[in-house]
Amino acid sequence: MAGVVLFGSPWLPTALPPALRYGPLLLTVPVGIGAIVSGINSLLPVRDDDGVRRWRARTGIALGVLTVIIPVVLVAIGYLMLSQAYAHAQ
């Protein structure tokens, strides 16, 4: 959940320095990868158990994947938009 919360940092008050507003965005992918690894490590020992631990591990994996995929998609969209703008400028 921490990785998903980091996406909200640009909407912090403008009185804060830009490093505090946009810096946490750099941590989203590492936090997401950590969530995926931690979820998989928690899921393996409870393979036969149908309890809360299994549900929490799957939720951690899902949020980790979401935290990794969103920045990758946004960077890809930005790259495509910039390459199209560059092609039209020439």
Secondary structure, DSSP 8 states (H G I E B T S, - for coil): -HHHHHTTGGGS-TTS-HHHHHGGGGGHHHHHHHHHHHHHHHHTTTTT--SHHHHHHHHHHHHHHHHHHHHHHHHHHHHHHHHHHHHHH-
